[in-house]
Amino acid sequence: MKNKEEHDAVQWLDLYGDALYRFALLRVQNSFTAEDLVQETLLAAYKSYENFSGKSTVKTWLTGILKHKILDYYRKTTPEHSDENLDDFAGSMGSMFDTREKWKIKPGDWGGDPKNVYQEKELLSVIFACLKNLPPRLSLAYRMREMEGATTKEICERFQTGENNCWVILHRARALLRRCLEINWFQEK
């Protein structure tokens, strides 16, 4: 059930603006873009408030709108067809596995409590640096899936590919990200 306070869009910025901004900044890594996305979110929410059923909190509803704005942003900024050949990266990944498809070098001990490690700002900066060094298509697919919660179907539509190829793209992205983290984060500790 909606109440009068929830509809006061002027308060939305004061109540939820910082959380929405942090959410966007973590995903787009650009403060100006994050600000624009939050503004677009608040404007869209204000225009469509009559459609808000009240089944969730206003913050949850606004975050959902922001997620879609972020996905739209990536759709607009990433070229539709990438010239990169993903098979070039398969060769470098193949060296990680033996003929029985087992790890040649087992994943290192990342140590510590994963909850504490994840919260470290330095780790996040390394993750984003690693994502920037991935081929754009792999980086975008990973961000869509793991950060935006996009479905396989949405990723397939974005890349105009089949489900099996989508899983291959995500696997390659995760494997290369893992390797980058092992080299640039966990071996330094």
C-alpha positions in Angstrom: 0.0 0.0 0.0 1.4 3.4 -1.0 1.4 6.2 1.4 1.8 10.0 1.0 5.4 10.1 2.2 6.5 7.6 -0.4 5.1 9.7 -3.2 7.0 12.8 -2.1 9.5 12.6 -4.9 11.4 15.6 -3.6 12.4 13.5 -0.6 13.5 10.5 -2.7 16.8 12.2 -3.5 17.4 13.0 0.2 16.4 9.5 1.4 17.8 7.3 -1.4 20.1 9.4 -3.5 23.4 8.4 -1.8 22.5 4.7 -1.9 21.5 4.9 -5.5 24.6 6.8 -6.4 26.9 4.3 -4.7 25.0 1.4 -6.5 25.5 3.1 -9.9 29.1 4.2 -9.3 30.1 0.6 -8.4 28.8 -0.6 -11.7 29.8 2.2 -14.2 33.0 3.4 -12.5 32.4 7.0 -13.6 30.9 9.6 -11.2 29.3 11.8 -13.8 27.6 8.8 -15.5 26.5 7.5 -12.1 24.9 10.9 -11.3 23.2 11.0 -14.6 21.8 7.5 -14.1 20.4 8.4 -10.7 18.8 11.5 -12.1 17.3 9.5 -14.9 16.0 7.0 -12.4 14.4 9.5 -10.2 12.7 11.2 -13.2 11.4 7.9 -14.6 10.1 7.0 -11.1 8.4 10.3 -10.7 6.7 9.9 -14.2 5.6 6.3 -13.5 4.7 6.5 -9.9 1.1 5.7 -10.7 2.3 2.3 -11.9 4.1 1.6 -8.6 2.1 -1.2 -6.9 3.6 -0.7 -3.4 4.5 -4.4 -3.1 8.1 -3.4 -2.4 9.7 -0.5 -0.7 10.3 2.7 -2.6 14.1 2.1 -2.3 13.8 -1.4 -3.8 11.6 0.0 -6.6 14.0 2.8 -7.4 17.0 0.4 -7.4 15.2 -1.8 -9.9 14.6 1.1 -12.2 18.3 2.1 -11.8 19.4 -1.5 -12.7 17.5 -1.1 -16.0 19.0 2.3 -16.6 22.5 0.9 -16.1 21.8 -2.0 -18.6 20.5 0.6 -21.1 23.6 2.6 -20.6 25.8 -0.4 -21.4 23.7 -1.2 -24.4 24.1 2.3 -25.8 27.9 2.6 -25.1 29.1 -0.8 -26.3 29.3 -1.6 -30.0 26.7 -4.1 -31.2 29.3 -6.2 -33.0 32.8 -6.7 -31.6 35.6 -7.3 -34.0 37.5 -9.3 -31.5 37.9 -13.0 -32.0 37.1 -14.8 -28.8 38.8 -18.0 -30.1 42.1 -16.2 -29.6 41.4 -16.2 -25.9 40.5 -19.9 -25.9 44.1 -20.7 -26.6 45.4 -18.9 -23.6 42.7 -20.5 -21.4 43.5 -24.0 -22.8 46.9 -23.8 -21.1 45.2 -23.8 -17.7 43.8 -27.3 -18.2 45.2 -30.7 -18.9 43.9 -33.2 -21.4 41.3 -34.5 -18.8 40.1 -30.9 -18.4 41.5 -30.6 -14.9 43.4 -27.6 -13.6 47.1 -27.8 -14.4 47.7 -25.4 -11.5 45.1 -25.6 -8.9 43.5 -22.4 -7.7 45.6 -20.8 -5.0 44.4 -20.4 -1.4 42.8 -17.0 -1.3 42.9 -17.1 2.5 40.9 -15.2 5.0 37.2 -14.8 5.4 35.6 -14.1 2.0 33.2 -11.6 3.5 36.0 -9.5 4.8 38.1 -9.8 1.7 35.2 -8.8 -0.5 34.6 -5.6 1.5 38.1 -4.3 1.0 38.1 -1.3 -1.3 41.5 -2.3 -2.7 40.1 -5.6 -3.9 37.2 -3.9 -5.7 39.7 -1.6 -7.5 41.7 -4.6 -8.6 38.5 -6.4 -9.8 37.6 -3.3 -11.9 41.1 -3.0 -13.3 41.0 -6.7 -14.3 37.6 -6.2 -15.9 39.0 -3.2 -17.9 41.7 -5.5 -19.2 39.4 -8.2 -20.3 38.1 -8.1 -23.9 35.2 -5.6 -23.9 32.6 -8.3 -24.8 33.8 -10.6 -21.9 33.9 -7.7 -19.5 30.4 -6.5 -20.4 28.9 -10.0 -20.2 30.4 -10.5 -16.7 29.2 -7.2 -15.5 25.7 -7.8 -16.9 25.5 -11.2 -15.2 27.3 -10.7 -11.9 26.7 -7.1 -11.2 23.4 -6.3 -12.8 21.8 -9.7 -12.4 20.9 -10.0 -16.1 19.5 -13.3 -17.2 21.1 -15.6 -19.7 18.3 -14.7 -22.1 19.1 -10.9 -21.8 22.8 -11.5 -22.3 22.0 -13.7 -25.4 19.8 -10.9 -26.8 22.5 -8.3 -26.1 25.2 -10.3 -27.9 22.8 -11.8 -30.5 24.1 -15.3 -29.7 22.8 -18.6 -28.6 22.7 -19.8 -25.0 25.6 -22.2 -25.3 27.9 -19.5 -26.7 26.7 -17.2 -23.9 27.8 -19.7 -21.3 31.2 -20.0 -23.0 31.6 -16.2 -22.9 30.7 -16.1 -19.2 33.1 -19.0 -18.5 35.9 -17.3 -20.3 35.3 -14.1 -18.5 35.3 -15.8 -15.1 38.4 -17.8 -15.8 40.4 -14.8 -17.1 39.1 -12.6 -14.2 40.1 -15.4 -11.7 43.6 -15.6 -13.2 44.0 -11.8 -13.1 42.9 -11.7 -9.5 45.4 -14.5 -8.5 48.2 -12.6 -10.2 47.3 -9.0 -9.1 45.7 -9.5 -5.7 46.1 -12.9 -4.0 49.8 -13.5 -4.8 50.6 -10.0 -3.3 49.1 -10.9 0.1 
